[in-house]
Protein backbone atom coordinates (compact mmCIF):
# COMPACT_ATOMS: atom_id res chain seq x y z
CA UNK A 1 0.00 0.00 0.00
CA UNK A 2 1.47 3.33 -1.07
CA UNK A 3 -1.05 5.65 0.57
CA UNK A 4 -4.00 5.78 2.92
CA UNK A 5 -6.49 5.36 0.06
CA UNK A 6 -4.83 2.33 -1.53
CA UNK A 7 -6.68 -0.98 -1.62
CA UNK A 8 -4.64 -3.85 -0.15
CA UNK A 9 -3.58 -6.33 -2.84
CA UNK A 10 -4.94 -9.24 -0.78
CA UNK A 11 -8.39 -7.64 -0.63
CA UNK A 12 -8.39 -6.85 -4.35
CA UNK A 13 -7.43 -10.44 -5.18
CA UNK A 14 -9.98 -11.99 -2.81
CA UNK A 15 -12.87 -9.94 -4.20
CA UNK A 16 -12.07 -9.62 -7.91
CA UNK A 17 -14.55 -12.37 -8.90
CA UNK A 18 -17.36 -10.96 -6.72
CA UNK A 19 -17.25 -7.24 -7.35
CA UNK A 20 -15.33 -4.14 -8.25
CA UNK A 21 -13.19 -2.25 -5.75
CA UNK A 22 -12.28 1.36 -6.37
CA UNK A 23 -10.45 3.87 -4.21
CA UNK A 24 -13.07 6.59 -4.63
CA UNK A 25 -16.45 7.05 -6.27
CA UNK A 26 -19.06 9.81 -6.20
CA UNK A 27 -21.62 8.64 -3.64
CA UNK A 28 -24.44 10.39 -5.52
CA UNK A 29 -23.67 8.34 -8.63
CA UNK A 30 -23.72 5.11 -6.65
CA UNK A 31 -26.99 5.99 -4.91
CA UNK A 32 -28.53 6.90 -8.25
CA UNK A 33 -27.79 3.50 -9.78
CA UNK A 34 -30.94 1.36 -10.23
CA UNK A 35 -29.23 -1.66 -8.63
CA UNK A 36 -29.00 0.10 -5.25
CA UNK A 37 -31.90 -1.02 -3.07
CA UNK A 38 -30.73 0.45 0.26
CA UNK A 39 -27.87 2.43 1.76
CA UNK A 40 -25.93 1.50 4.92
CA UNK A 41 -25.00 4.90 6.32
CA UNK A 42 -23.68 6.59 9.45
CA UNK A 43 -26.53 9.06 8.89
CA UNK A 44 -24.49 12.21 8.44
CA UNK A 45 -26.56 15.05 7.00
CA UNK A 46 -24.94 15.10 3.53
CA UNK A 47 -25.38 11.34 3.09
CA UNK A 48 -28.96 11.58 4.34
CA UNK A 49 -29.78 14.30 1.81
CA UNK A 50 -28.05 12.39 -1.00
CA UNK A 51 -29.98 9.19 -0.21
CA UNK A 52 -33.31 11.03 -0.03
CA UNK A 53 -32.54 12.82 -3.29
CA UNK A 54 -31.83 9.45 -4.95
CA UNK A 55 -34.95 7.90 -3.40
CA UNK A 56 -33.00 5.20 -1.55
CA UNK A 57 -34.11 3.79 1.85
CA UNK A 58 -31.42 3.76 4.55
CA UNK A 59 -30.00 1.38 7.11
CA UNK A 60 -28.66 3.73 9.78
CA UNK A 61 -25.61 3.03 11.91
CA UNK A 62 -25.02 6.36 13.68
CA UNK A 63 -21.95 7.12 15.79
CA UNK A 64 -22.13 10.71 17.06
CA UNK A 65 -23.25 14.33 16.67
CA UNK A 66 -26.09 14.88 14.20
CA UNK A 67 -26.06 11.23 13.13
CA UNK A 68 -28.18 10.11 16.11
CA UNK A 69 -30.88 12.71 15.43
CA UNK A 70 -30.81 12.12 11.68
CA UNK A 71 -31.13 8.37 12.23
CA UNK A 72 -34.14 8.84 14.48
CA UNK A 73 -35.84 11.07 11.87
CA UNK A 74 -35.01 8.57 9.11
CA UNK A 75 -36.42 5.59 10.99
CA UNK A 76 -39.18 6.98 13.21
CA UNK A 77 -40.40 10.30 11.78
CA UNK A 78 -39.99 10.09 8.01
CA UNK A 79 -40.09 6.25 8.04
CA UNK A 80 -37.61 5.94 5.17
CA UNK A 81 -35.18 3.55 6.81
CA UNK A 82 -34.23 1.54 9.88
CA UNK A 83 -31.87 2.26 12.78
CA UNK A 84 -29.57 -0.53 13.92
CA UNK A 85 -28.63 1.52 16.99
CA UNK A 86 -25.38 0.22 18.54
CA UNK A 87 -25.22 -3.28 17.06
CA UNK A 88 -23.59 -3.86 13.69
CA UNK A 89 -22.99 -7.58 13.43
CA UNK A 90 -23.72 -9.93 10.55
CA UNK A 91 -27.14 -11.02 11.88
CA UNK A 92 -28.30 -7.45 12.54
CA UNK A 93 -27.19 -6.20 9.14
CA UNK A 94 -28.87 -9.18 7.45
CA UNK A 95 -32.12 -8.53 9.32
CA UNK A 96 -32.02 -4.83 8.46
CA UNK A 97 -31.33 -5.51 4.77
CA UNK A 98 -34.34 -7.85 4.66
CA UNK A 99 -36.48 -5.24 6.42
CA UNK A 100 -35.70 -2.50 3.89
CA UNK A 101 -35.84 -4.78 0.85
CA UNK A 102 -38.89 -7.01 1.40
CA UNK A 103 -42.41 -6.76 2.73
CA UNK A 104 -44.96 -4.08 3.54
CA UNK A 105 -42.59 -1.98 5.65
CA UNK A 106 -40.07 -1.93 2.78
CA UNK A 107 -42.81 -0.82 0.39
CA UNK A 108 -43.80 1.93 2.82
CA UNK A 109 -40.19 3.12 3.12
CA UNK A 110 -39.81 3.24 -0.67
CA UNK A 111 -43.06 5.21 -1.05
CA UNK A 112 -42.05 7.62 1.70
CA UNK A 113 -38.54 8.25 0.38
CA UNK A 114 -39.90 8.66 -3.17
CA UNK A 115 -42.31 11.32 -1.85
CA UNK A 116 -39.53 13.18 -0.02
CA UNK A 117 -37.31 12.93 -3.09
CA UNK A 118 -40.03 14.51 -5.23
CA UNK A 119 -40.56 17.30 -2.66
CA UNK A 120 -36.82 17.94 -2.66
CA UNK A 121 -36.79 18.22 -6.47
CA UNK A 122 -39.74 20.61 -6.41
CA UNK A 123 -37.95 22.82 -3.88
CA UNK A 124 -34.84 23.26 -6.02
CA UNK A 125 -36.60 23.52 -9.39
CA UNK A 126 -37.44 26.90 -10.93
CA UNK A 127 -40.09 28.51 -8.71
CA UNK A 128 -39.40 26.14 -5.81
CA UNK A 129 -38.99 27.48 -2.27
CA UNK A 130 -35.26 26.71 -1.97
CA UNK A 131 -34.58 28.18 -5.39
CA UNK A 132 -36.54 31.34 -4.54
CA UNK A 133 -34.71 31.78 -1.21
CA UNK A 134 -31.29 31.19 -2.78
CA UNK A 135 -32.03 33.72 -5.52
CA UNK A 136 -33.15 36.22 -2.86
CA UNK A 137 -29.96 35.65 -0.85
CA UNK A 138 -27.86 36.31 -3.95
CA UNK A 139 -29.79 39.53 -4.62
CA UNK A 140 -29.36 40.64 -0.98
CA UNK A 141 -25.59 40.05 -1.14
CA UNK A 142 -25.36 41.97 -4.41
CA UNK A 143 -27.35 44.84 -2.90
CA UNK A 144 -25.05 44.95 0.15
CA UNK A 145 -21.95 45.08 -2.05
CA UNK A 146 -23.44 47.97 -4.04
CA UNK A 147 -24.22 49.86 -0.82
CA UNK A 148 -20.61 49.58 0.36
CA UNK A 149 -18.42 51.70 -1.88
CA UNK A 150 -14.60 51.33 -1.94
CA UNK A 151 -14.24 54.74 -0.23
CA UNK A 152 -16.23 53.52 2.80
CA UNK A 153 -14.02 50.49 3.31
CA UNK A 154 -10.72 52.42 3.11
C-alpha positions as CSV (number, residue, x, y, z in Angstrom):
1,X,0.0,0.0,0.0
2,X,1.5,3.3,-1.1
3,X,-1.0,5.6,0.6
4,X,-4.0,5.8,2.9
5,X,-6.5,5.4,0.1
6,X,-4.8,2.3,-1.5
7,X,-6.7,-1.0,-1.6
8,X,-4.6,-3.9,-0.1
9,X,-3.6,-6.3,-2.8
10,X,-4.9,-9.2,-0.8
11,X,-8.4,-7.6,-0.6
12,X,-8.4,-6.8,-4.3
13,X,-7.4,-10.4,-5.2
14,X,-10.0,-12.0,-2.8
15,X,-12.9,-9.9,-4.2
16,X,-12.1,-9.6,-7.9
17,X,-14.6,-12.4,-8.9
18,X,-17.4,-11.0,-6.7
19,X,-17.3,-7.2,-7.4
20,X,-15.3,-4.1,-8.2
21,X,-13.2,-2.3,-5.7
22,X,-12.3,1.4,-6.4
23,X,-10.4,3.9,-4.2
24,X,-13.1,6.6,-4.6
25,X,-16.4,7.0,-6.3
26,X,-19.1,9.8,-6.2
27,X,-21.6,8.6,-3.6
28,X,-24.4,10.4,-5.5
29,X,-23.7,8.3,-8.6
30,X,-23.7,5.1,-6.6
31,X,-27.0,6.0,-4.9
32,X,-28.5,6.9,-8.3
33,X,-27.8,3.5,-9.8
34,X,-30.9,1.4,-10.2
35,X,-29.2,-1.7,-8.6
36,X,-29.0,0.1,-5.2
37,X,-31.9,-1.0,-3.1
38,X,-30.7,0.5,0.3
39,X,-27.9,2.4,1.8
40,X,-25.9,1.5,4.9
41,X,-25.0,4.9,6.3
42,X,-23.7,6.6,9.5
43,X,-26.5,9.1,8.9
44,X,-24.5,12.2,8.4
45,X,-26.6,15.1,7.0
46,X,-24.9,15.1,3.5
47,X,-25.4,11.3,3.1
48,X,-29.0,11.6,4.3
49,X,-29.8,14.3,1.8
50,X,-28.1,12.4,-1.0
51,X,-30.0,9.2,-0.2
52,X,-33.3,11.0,0.0
53,X,-32.5,12.8,-3.3
54,X,-31.8,9.4,-4.9
55,X,-35.0,7.9,-3.4
56,X,-33.0,5.2,-1.5
57,X,-34.1,3.8,1.9
58,X,-31.4,3.8,4.5
59,X,-30.0,1.4,7.1
60,X,-28.7,3.7,9.8
61,X,-25.6,3.0,11.9
62,X,-25.0,6.4,13.7
63,X,-21.9,7.1,15.8
64,X,-22.1,10.7,17.1
65,X,-23.3,14.3,16.7
66,X,-26.1,14.9,14.2
67,X,-26.1,11.2,13.1
68,X,-28.2,10.1,16.1
69,X,-30.9,12.7,15.4
70,X,-30.8,12.1,11.7
71,X,-31.1,8.4,12.2
72,X,-34.1,8.8,14.5
73,X,-35.8,11.1,11.9
74,X,-35.0,8.6,9.1
75,X,-36.4,5.6,11.0
76,X,-39.2,7.0,13.2
77,X,-40.4,10.3,11.8
78,X,-40.0,10.1,8.0
79,X,-40.1,6.2,8.0
80,X,-37.6,5.9,5.2
81,X,-35.2,3.5,6.8
82,X,-34.2,1.5,9.9
83,X,-31.9,2.3,12.8
84,X,-29.6,-0.5,13.9
85,X,-28.6,1.5,17.0
86,X,-25.4,0.2,18.5
87,X,-25.2,-3.3,17.1
88,X,-23.6,-3.9,13.7
89,X,-23.0,-7.6,13.4
90,X,-23.7,-9.9,10.6
91,X,-27.1,-11.0,11.9
92,X,-28.3,-7.5,12.5
93,X,-27.2,-6.2,9.1
94,X,-28.9,-9.2,7.5
95,X,-32.1,-8.5,9.3
96,X,-32.0,-4.8,8.5
97,X,-31.3,-5.5,4.8
98,X,-34.3,-7.8,4.7
99,X,-36.5,-5.2,6.4
100,X,-35.7,-2.5,3.9
101,X,-35.8,-4.8,0.9
102,X,-38.9,-7.0,1.4
103,X,-42.4,-6.8,2.7
104,X,-45.0,-4.1,3.5
105,X,-42.6,-2.0,5.6
106,X,-40.1,-1.9,2.8
107,X,-42.8,-0.8,0.4
108,X,-43.8,1.9,2.8
109,X,-40.2,3.1,3.1
110,X,-39.8,3.2,-0.7
111,X,-43.1,5.2,-1.1
112,X,-42.1,7.6,1.7
113,X,-38.5,8.2,0.4
114,X,-39.9,8.7,-3.2
115,X,-42.3,11.3,-1.9
116,X,-39.5,13.2,0.0
117,X,-37.3,12.9,-3.1
118,X,-40.0,14.5,-5.2
119,X,-40.6,17.3,-2.7
120,X,-36.8,17.9,-2.7
121,X,-36.8,18.2,-6.5
122,X,-39.7,20.6,-6.4
123,X,-37.9,22.8,-3.9
124,X,-34.8,23.3,-6.0
125,X,-36.6,23.5,-9.4
126,X,-37.4,26.9,-10.9
127,X,-40.1,28.5,-8.7
128,X,-39.4,26.1,-5.8
129,X,-39.0,27.5,-2.3
130,X,-35.3,26.7,-2.0
131,X,-34.6,28.2,-5.4
132,X,-36.5,31.3,-4.5
133,X,-34.7,31.8,-1.2
134,X,-31.3,31.2,-2.8
135,X,-32.0,33.7,-5.5
136,X,-33.1,36.2,-2.9
137,X,-30.0,35.7,-0.8
138,X,-27.9,36.3,-4.0
139,X,-29.8,39.5,-4.6
140,X,-29.4,40.6,-1.0
141,X,-25.6,40.0,-1.1
142,X,-25.4,42.0,-4.4
143,X,-27.3,44.8,-2.9
144,X,-25.0,44.9,0.1
145,X,-22.0,45.1,-2.0
146,X,-23.4,48.0,-4.0
147,X,-24.2,49.9,-0.8
148,X,-20.6,49.6,0.4
149,X,-18.4,51.7,-1.9
150,X,-14.6,51.3,-1.9
151,X,-14.2,54.7,-0.2
152,X,-16.2,53.5,2.8
153,X,-14.0,50.5,3.3
154,X,-10.7,52.4,3.1
